[in-house]
């Protein structure tokens, strides 16, 4: 049995998969806003699932950050109470078995490449477009975490082909300016349409006013440029969009039209598709970390 944990900022979800990939159990609970509480919460979910199913499982955990290959500590997590913790070792000690951790976008990529929107593809780049912007890469069915464990972190590259109006770009929490995340995240899109402080972009596609439509057009053009950079570098067969903004239907009509303007090729055959498993992709991918 494989057990996946999706450790989000507000909720933590567990899934148990059988050997054929079938879902045996799913459950979620609020995420405690402290490190010790996170450890206790994960243990509670894992042990509760195992008690209900009468089996012991291999555990994989998706987190909104990554482990430093130098120190083994969590870094770059927007759930800031995780940063600086030796989360894999602490969970392993609490659960009495090895635990595998990876970035939540990597888990999205694994899930969608295995039996989701990227199933059967030779290479998949999976994108999270939500409160933050991240990505994961799967090639030949295997996760590409990278030598520094930052494979797929396209959100903290500068937006390519900036216009004069865009340059140098907004300040990013990472300390740089003009990161892709500062232009393409949900809060960035909401602020572009409704001004500083706006956070919710979910209703913009249904609005007919000029501010909303112009912000959506700018966002789609910027996303096309950012994805073209990925195609020029990785040339994936499929790009899977996940996160809250991936539900905007116009992206799948407009991006294939805009992408060729920036891709260094006479043809762009890359498919751009929504995540088949939706917001379940992260937890399903975490359960597959022992397979990659």
C-alpha positions as semicolon CSV with decimal commas, in nm:
position;residue;x (nm);y (nm);z (nm)
1;X;0,000;0,000;0,000
2;X;0,117;0,353;-0,080
3;X;0,020;0,647;0,139
4;X;0,039;1,005;0,018
5;X;0,023;1,321;0,226
6;X;-0,041;1,663;0,071
7;X;0,079;1,916;0,329
8;X;-0,093;2,241;0,238
9;X;-0,100;2,574;0,414
10;X;-0,459;2,532;0,536
11;X;-0,540;2,162;0,495
12;X;-0,352;1,833;0,502
13;X;-0,486;1,544;0,299
14;X;-0,406;1,173;0,308
15;X;-0,473;0,914;0,039
16;X;-0,404;0,542;0,040
17;X;-0,348;0,365;-0,291
18;X;-0,359;-0,006;-0,356
19;X;-0,093;-0,180;-0,562
20;X;-0,295;-0,125;-0,881
21;X;-0,327;0,246;-0,806
22;X;-0,684;0,229;-0,681
23;X;-0,789;0,475;-0,409
24;X;-0,857;0,289;-0,086
25;X;-0,910;0,588;0,143
26;X;-0,903;0,968;0,139
27;X;-0,930;1,208;0,429
28;X;-0,831;1,566;0,511
29;X;-0,799;1,784;0,818
30;X;-0,680;2,140;0,896
31;X;-0,304;2,197;0,892
32;X;-0,169;2,312;1,230
33;X;0,026;2,640;1,203
34;X;0,331;2,509;1,387
35;X;0,603;2,253;1,319
36;X;0,532;2,014;1,604
37;X;0,161;2,022;1,520
38;X;0,238;1,928;1,159
39;X;0,433;1,621;1,273
40;X;0,148;1,514;1,502
41;X;-0,112;1,575;1,231
42;X;0,069;1,367;0,968
43;X;0,119;1,082;1,215
44;X;-0,248;1,095;1,306
45;X;-0,356;1,075;0,941
46;X;-0,116;0,794;0,851
47;X;-0,185;0,580;1,156
48;X;-0,560;0,639;1,124
49;X;-0,557;0,527;0,760
50;X;-0,351;0,218;0,841
51;X;-0,577;0,124;1,132
52;X;-0,886;0,152;0,912
53;X;-0,737;-0,047;0,624
54;X;-0,543;-0,299;0,832
55;X;-0,225;-0,246;0,631
56;X;0,107;-0,067;0,672
57;X;0,217;0,158;0,385
58;X;0,509;0,341;0,230
59;X;0,469;0,714;0,295
60;X;0,535;1,004;0,056
61;X;0,476;1,368;0,146
62;X;0,430;1,669;-0,082
63;X;0,529;2,003;0,071
64;X;0,516;2,367;-0,047
65;X;0,895;2,389;-0,050
66;X;1,193;2,159;-0,092
67;X;1,474;1,994;0,102
68;X;1,819;2,145;0,066
69;X;2,067;1,884;-0,062
70;X;2,333;2,063;0,146
71;X;2,164;2,079;0,487
72;X;1,865;1,846;0,456
73;X;1,643;2,124;0,592
74;X;1,320;2,254;0,442
75;X;1,363;2,578;0,246
76;X;1,140;2,804;0,040
77;X;0,811;2,693;0,198
78;X;0,534;2,951;0,211
79;X;0,414;2,758;0,518
80;X;0,701;2,929;0,693
81;X;0,688;2,716;1,009
82;X;0,830;2,429;0,799
83;X;1,143;2,619;0,695
84;X;1,456;2,507;0,875
85;X;1,303;2,178;0,988
86;X;1,447;1,835;0,909
87;X;1,099;1,724;0,812
88;X;1,179;1,392;0,643
89;X;1,392;1,273;0,934
90;X;1,143;1,396;1,196
91;X;0,849;1,228;1,021
92;X;1,051;0,908;0,974
93;X;1,130;0,901;1,346
94;X;0,767;0,964;1,440
95;X;0,631;0,701;1,198
96;X;0,907;0,444;1,246
97;X;0,991;0,410;0,875
98;X;1,159;0,605;0,592
99;X;0,956;0,888;0,442
100;X;1,004;1,051;0,103
101;X;0,940;1,424;0,059
102;X;0,914;1,634;-0,254
103;X;0,776;1,965;-0,371
104;X;0,400;1,975;-0,427
105;X;0,445;2,069;-0,795
106;X;0,663;1,762;-0,841
107;X;0,382;1,554;-0,694
108;X;0,137;1,712;-0,938
109;X;0,369;1,619;-1,225
110;X;0,407;1,260;-1,106
111;X;0,034;1,208;-1,070
112;X;-0,061;1,359;-1,405
113;X;0,218;1,174;-1,589
114;X;0,119;0,841;-1,433
115;X;-0,253;0,827;-1,506
116;X;-0,374;1,182;-1,561
117;X;-0,365;1,435;-1,841
118;X;-0,004;1,347;-1,928
119;X;-0,042;0,969;-1,922
120;X;0,157;0,803;-2,200
121;X;0,362;1,113;-2,279
122;X;0,739;1,087;-2,295
123;X;0,785;1,414;-2,106
124;X;0,553;1,627;-1,892
125;X;0,594;1,974;-1,748
126;X;0,330;2,036;-1,482
127;X;0,248;2,385;-1,364
128;X;0,083;2,515;-1,049
129;X;-0,092;2,848;-1,105
130;X;-0,236;2,952;-0,773
131;X;-0,130;3,159;-0,474
132;X;0,222;3,080;-0,595
133;X;0,364;2,954;-0,922
134;X;0,565;2,633;-0,943
135;X;0,641;2,346;-1,174
136;X;0,756;1,986;-1,192
137;X;0,918;1,774;-1,462
138;X;0,867;1,405;-1,540
139;X;1,069;1,237;-1,816
140;X;1,017;0,873;-1,908
141;X;0,794;0,827;-1,605
142;X;1,062;0,949;-1,364
143;X;1,061;1,270;-1,163
144;X;1,345;1,511;-1,248
145;X;1,421;1,683;-0,918
146;X;1,757;1,813;-1,035
147;X;2,105;1,817;-0,882
148;X;2,011;2,105;-0,647
149;X;1,653;1,977;-0,605
150;X;1,507;2,281;-0,780
151;X;1,403;2,116;-1,107
152;X;1,093;2,290;-1,244
153;X;1,120;2,607;-1,032
154;X;1,031;2,828;-1,327
155;X;0,828;3,067;-1,108
156;X;1,148;3,230;-0,982
157;X;1,295;3,308;-1,321
158;X;1,231;3,654;-1,469
159;X;0,935;3,694;-1,700
160;X;1,083;3,662;-2,051
161;X;1,053;3,928;-2,320
162;X;0,935;4,198;-2,079
163;X;0,781;4,510;-2,224
164;X;0,890;4,856;-2,112
165;X;0,576;4,881;-1,901
166;X;0,657;4,551;-1,728
167;X;1,026;4,608;-1,658
168;X;1,177;4,559;-1,400
169;X;0,871;4,390;-1,253
170;X;0,723;4,372;-0,904
171;X;0,931;4,279;-0,602
172;X;0,911;3,909;-0,518
173;X;0,925;3,754;-0,172
174;X;1,238;3,567;-0,283
175;X;1,429;3,897;-0,294
176;X;1,438;3,942;-0,672
177;X;1,220;4,152;-0,902
178;X;1,015;4,049;-1,202
179;X;0,980;3,680;-1,118
180;X;0,723;3,491;-1,321
181;X;0,530;3,432;-0,998
182;X;0,483;3,807;-0,948
183;X;0,301;3,827;-1,283
184;X;0,116;3,494;-1,308
185;X;-0,005;3,404;-0,957
186;X;-0,368;3,443;-0,858
187;X;-0,303;3,747;-0,637
188;X;-0,099;3,909;-0,917
189;X;-0,383;3,866;-1,165
190;X;-0,639;4,000;-0,916
191;X;-0,422;4,304;-0,840
192;X;-0,376;4,373;-1,211
193;X;-0,752;4,382;-1,261
194;X;-0,869;4,546;-0,938
195;X;-0,567;4,724;-0,794
196;X;-0,323;4,660;-0,508
197;X;-0,458;4,445;-0,229
198;X;-0,701;4,247;-0,445
199;X;-0,646;3,872;-0,391
200;X;-0,929;3,677;-0,559
201;X;-0,904;3,625;-0,935
202;X;-1,157;3,342;-0,960
203;X;-1,444;3,558;-1,082
204;X;-1,254;3,752;-1,349
205;X;-1,335;3,527;-1,648
206;X;-1,708;3,578;-1,587
207;X;-1,683;3,955;-1,574
208;X;-1,743;4,159;-1,886
209;X;-1,584;4,487;-1,780
210;X;-1,277;4,619;-1,957
211;X;-1,046;4,603;-1,653
212;X;-1,108;4,230;-1,606
213;X;-1,079;4,142;-1,975
214;X;-0,762;4,343;-2,025
215;X;-0,600;4,187;-1,717
216;X;-0,690;3,838;-1,841
217;X;-0,543;3,914;-2,184
218;X;-0,218;4,039;-2,027
219;X;-0,202;3,734;-1,802
220;X;-0,250;3,491;-2,092
221;X;0,015;3,666;-2,301
222;X;0,261;3,654;-2,011
223;X;0,184;3,288;-1,947
224;X;0,249;3,211;-2,314
225;X;0,589;3,381;-2,293
226;X;0,679;3,198;-1,972
227;X;0,577;2,860;-2,114
228;X;0,759;2,929;-2,442
229;X;1,080;2,961;-2,239
230;X;1,010;2,614;-2,093
231;X;0,946;2,469;-2,439
232;X;1,268;2,621;-2,572
233;X;1,462;2,463;-2,285
234;X;1,287;2,129;-2,215
235;X;1,061;2,078;-2,519
236;X;0,805;1,868;-2,325
237;X;0,540;1,667;-2,506
238;X;0,266;1,785;-2,269
239;X;0,223;2,086;-2,040
240;X;-0,032;2,024;-1,765
241;X;-0,183;2,323;-1,586
242;X;-0,293;2,284;-1,224
243;X;-0,387;2,520;-0,941
244;X;-0,686;2,748;-0,914
245;X;-0,615;2,951;-1,228
246;X;-0,595;2,637;-1,442
247;X;-0,977;2,631;-1,439
248;X;-0,991;2,934;-1,672
249;X;-1,116;2,778;-1,997
250;X;-0,983;3,051;-2,227
251;X;-0,625;2,943;-2,157
252;X;-0,663;2,623;-2,358
253;X;-0,788;2,812;-2,663
254;X;-0,553;3,110;-2,643
255;X;-0,220;2,959;-2,535
256;X;-0,173;2,731;-2,840
257;X;-0,226;3,039;-3,059
258;X;0,018;3,260;-2,865
259;X;0,293;3,009;-2,786
260;X;0,444;2,983;-3,138
261;X;0,529;3,356;-3,136
262;X;0,809;3,285;-2,888
263;X;0,912;2,922;-2,947
264;X;1,227;2,871;-3,154
265;X;1,072;2,622;-3,395
266;X;0,873;2,611;-3,718
267;X;0,608;2,400;-3,544
268;X;0,477;2,377;-3,187
269;X;0,305;2,045;-3,123
270;X;0,316;2,068;-2,743
271;X;-0,025;1,995;-2,589
272;X;-0,148;2,225;-2,311
273;X;-0,413;2,056;-2,098
274;X;-0,578;2,097;-1,756
275;X;-0,484;1,859;-1,474
276;X;-0,715;1,560;-1,493
277;X;-0,707;1,496;-1,119
278;X;-0,762;1,861;-1,026
279;X;-0,667;1,948;-0,670
280;X;-0,622;1,577;-0,594
281;X;-0,310;1,555;-0,811
282;X;-0,077;1,661;-0,530
283;X;-0,179;1,395;-0,281
284;X;-0,197;1,123;-0,548
285;X;0,152;1,215;-0,666
286;X;0,287;1,210;-0,311
287;X;0,169;0,850;-0,283
288;X;0,374;0,771;-0,595
289;X;0,704;0,918;-0,468
290;X;0,835;0,569;-0,391
291;X;0,768;0,470;-0,755
292;X;0,990;0,737;-0,908
